[in-house]
Amino acid sequence: MIAQKINDFQKIVTGRRSIKNYDPSVKISKEEMAEILTLATTAPSSVNMQPWRFLVIDSPEGKATLAPLAKFNQNQVDTSAAVIAVFGDMNNFENAEEIYGSAVEKGFMPLEVKEGILNAFTAYYENISKEDMRDVVMIDGGLVSMQIMLAARAFGYDTNPIGGYEKDQIAEAFGLDKERYVPVMLISIGKAADSGHPSVRLPIDKVAQWK
């Protein structure tokens, strides 16, 4: 079963629901998942360091490893096509040369601009505290996570962001360095088996101010 793509941005945004029940017969190919994630990574990030890292858990073995770490979200783990574990890479500045070098090669910026940016930020990243870097990767991880959910909707799938899981165990459970990879959230993704529930949003005049 191939999901029906959606091109209407208003439908993508307003039609999003946090889905907990999926059609377990629907799978998402590696190629399609890569398209979804590629679209999501157009999200902005601090100094364009793109600190997000994704672990796509879609095999029976992977889900069996995840299940005891997400005890209160078993249905999403069991029935979804996949669960995407979003991490923030604390060593993200290691990719600075690749990112900015590629920008120069593609003609997006002159070499001297690239060198100026890297010179300006190298000392900053060498001296940034763990706490401050964690704040950076959590914000950037949140931005890309929302983009994943919207991209999934555009591809005809539904999602559920999950914060209730064993964050202190998940990296090591999947063979990752827990000091380097900070868990941001889990996102279940698949074809909804029900329509989910509409939810209330506070009025804008309660949450926004104009000065």
C-alpha positions as CSV (number, residue, x, y, z in Angstrom):
1,M,0.0,0.0,0.0
2,I,1.5,3.3,-1.1
3,A,0.5,6.4,0.9
4,Q,-1.2,9.3,-0.9
5,K,1.0,12.4,-1.0
6,I,-0.4,15.7,0.0
7,N,0.6,19.0,-1.5
8,D,-1.6,21.4,0.3
9,F,0.4,23.0,3.1
10,Q,-2.7,24.0,5.1
11,K,-4.0,20.4,5.0
12,I,-0.5,19.1,6.0
13,V,-0.4,21.4,9.1
14,T,-4.0,21.4,10.2
15,G,-4.5,17.7,9.4
16,R,-1.7,16.5,11.6
17,R,-2.7,14.4,14.6
18,S,-0.7,12.5,17.1
19,I,-1.6,9.0,16.0
20,K,-1.2,6.1,18.4
21,N,-2.7,3.3,16.2
22,Y,-1.2,2.4,12.8
23,D,-2.0,-0.1,10.1
24,P,0.8,-2.7,10.8
25,S,0.6,-4.0,7.3
26,V,1.9,-0.7,5.9
27,K,5.7,-0.5,5.6
28,I,7.9,2.4,4.5
29,S,10.8,1.6,2.2
30,K,14.3,2.7,3.0
31,E,14.2,4.9,-0.1
32,E,11.0,6.7,0.8
33,M,12.1,7.1,4.4
34,A,15.3,8.7,3.1
35,E,13.2,11.1,1.0
36,I,11.2,12.1,4.1
37,L,14.3,12.6,6.2
38,T,16.1,14.5,3.4
39,L,13.1,16.9,3.2
40,A,13.1,17.3,7.0
41,T,16.8,18.2,7.0
42,T,16.0,21.5,5.3
43,A,15.3,22.7,8.8
44,P,17.5,25.5,10.1
45,S,20.2,24.9,12.6
46,S,22.8,26.9,14.6
47,V,25.6,27.9,12.2
48,N,24.2,25.3,9.9
49,M,25.9,22.5,11.8
50,Q,22.9,20.2,11.4
51,P,23.5,18.3,14.6
52,W,20.5,16.0,14.2
53,R,21.2,12.2,13.9
54,F,18.4,9.7,13.1
55,L,18.1,6.1,14.1
56,V,15.3,4.5,12.0
57,I,14.0,1.5,14.0
58,D,11.8,-0.6,11.7
59,S,13.1,-4.2,12.0
60,P,11.5,-6.7,14.5
61,E,14.9,-6.9,16.2
62,G,15.1,-3.1,16.5
63,K,11.6,-2.8,17.8
64,A,12.2,-5.6,20.4
65,T,15.2,-3.6,21.7
66,L,13.1,-0.4,21.8
67,A,10.0,-1.9,23.4
68,P,11.2,-2.1,27.0
69,L,12.6,1.5,26.7
70,A,9.2,2.9,25.7
71,K,6.9,1.0,28.0
72,F,4.1,3.6,27.9
73,N,4.0,3.8,24.1
74,Q,3.9,0.1,23.2
75,N,1.1,0.5,20.6
76,Q,3.1,3.0,18.6
77,V,6.2,0.8,18.7
78,D,4.3,-2.3,17.7
79,T,2.0,-1.0,15.0
80,S,4.0,1.8,13.3
81,A,6.0,1.3,10.2
82,A,9.0,2.7,12.1
83,V,10.1,4.7,15.1
84,I,12.6,7.4,14.4
85,A,14.9,8.1,17.3
86,V,16.2,11.7,17.0
87,F,19.5,12.5,18.6
88,G,21.7,15.6,18.8
89,D,25.4,15.1,18.1
90,M,27.5,16.9,20.7
91,N,30.5,16.7,18.3
92,N,28.6,18.3,15.4
93,F,31.3,20.9,14.6
94,E,33.4,18.0,13.2
95,N,31.4,18.4,10.0
96,A,32.1,22.1,9.6
97,E,34.7,21.7,6.9
98,E,32.5,19.3,4.9
99,I,29.5,21.6,5.2
100,Y,31.2,24.9,4.4
101,G,33.6,23.3,1.9
102,S,30.6,22.0,-0.1
103,A,28.9,25.4,0.1
104,V,32.0,26.9,-1.6
105,E,32.1,24.1,-4.2
106,K,28.5,24.7,-5.1
107,G,29.0,28.4,-5.4
108,F,26.8,29.3,-2.4
109,M,29.6,31.4,-0.8
110,P,33.1,32.6,-1.6
111,L,36.1,30.8,-0.1
112,E,37.0,33.8,2.0
113,V,33.6,33.9,3.6
114,K,33.8,30.2,4.5
115,E,37.2,30.7,6.1
116,G,36.0,33.7,8.0
117,I,33.1,31.8,9.4
118,L,35.1,28.8,10.4
119,N,37.8,31.0,12.0
120,A,35.2,32.9,13.9
121,F,33.4,29.8,15.3
122,T,36.2,27.3,15.8
123,A,37.2,28.8,19.2
124,Y,33.6,29.1,20.2
125,Y,32.9,25.5,19.6
126,E,36.2,24.4,21.2
127,N,35.2,26.2,24.4
128,I,31.4,25.8,24.6
129,S,30.2,24.1,27.7
130,K,28.4,20.8,27.6
131,E,25.3,22.4,29.0
132,D,25.3,25.1,26.3
133,M,25.9,22.6,23.5
134,R,23.2,20.4,24.8
135,D,20.8,23.4,24.6
136,V,21.9,24.0,21.0
137,V,21.4,20.4,19.8
138,M,18.0,20.1,21.6
139,I,16.7,23.3,19.9
140,D,17.9,22.2,16.5
141,G,16.7,18.6,17.2
142,G,13.2,20.0,17.9
143,L,13.2,22.0,14.7
144,V,14.1,19.0,12.6
145,S,11.6,16.8,14.5
146,M,8.7,19.1,13.6
147,Q,9.9,19.0,10.0
148,I,9.9,15.2,10.0
149,M,6.3,15.2,11.2
150,L,5.2,17.7,8.5
151,A,7.3,15.8,5.8
152,A,5.6,12.6,6.8
153,R,2.2,14.2,6.4
154,A,3.2,15.4,2.9
155,F,4.1,11.8,2.0
156,G,0.7,10.6,3.3
157,Y,1.9,9.2,6.6
158,D,1.1,10.1,10.2
159,T,3.3,10.4,13.3
160,N,3.4,10.8,17.1
161,P,6.1,12.6,18.9
162,I,7.1,10.6,22.0
163,G,9.0,12.0,25.0
164,G,8.2,9.2,27.5
165,Y,11.0,6.7,27.1
166,E,14.3,5.7,28.8
167,K,16.5,8.5,27.5
168,D,19.4,7.5,29.7
169,Q,19.5,4.0,28.1
170,I,18.5,4.4,24.4
171,A,21.8,5.4,22.9
172,E,23.7,2.5,24.5
173,A,20.9,0.0,23.7
174,F,21.6,0.7,20.0
175,G,25.4,0.8,20.3
176,L,25.7,4.6,20.3
177,D,28.0,6.7,22.5
178,K,25.6,8.2,25.2
179,E,28.0,11.0,25.9
180,R,28.0,12.1,22.3
181,Y,24.5,11.5,21.2
182,V,21.8,13.3,23.2
183,P,18.2,11.9,22.8
184,V,15.7,14.5,21.6
185,M,12.6,12.5,21.0
186,L,11.1,9.4,19.4
187,I,8.7,9.8,16.4
188,S,6.5,6.9,15.4
189,I,5.5,7.0,11.8
190,G,3.1,4.9,9.6
191,K,-0.3,4.8,8.1
192,A,-3.0,5.8,10.6
193,A,-5.5,3.2,11.6
194,D,-7.8,5.8,13.0
195,S,-8.3,9.5,12.5
196,G,-6.9,10.5,15.9
197,H,-8.4,13.2,18.0
198,P,-8.7,16.9,17.4
199,S,-7.2,19.1,20.2
200,V,-7.7,22.6,21.5
201,R,-5.2,25.4,21.0
202,L,-5.1,28.5,23.0
203,P,-6.2,31.7,21.2
204,I,-3.4,33.8,19.7
205,D,-4.3,36.8,21.9
206,K,-3.5,34.6,24.9
207,V,-0.1,33.5,23.7
208,A,1.2,36.3,21.5
209,Q,1.9,40.0,22.2
210,W,2.6,42.9,19.9
211,K,4.7,45.8,21.2
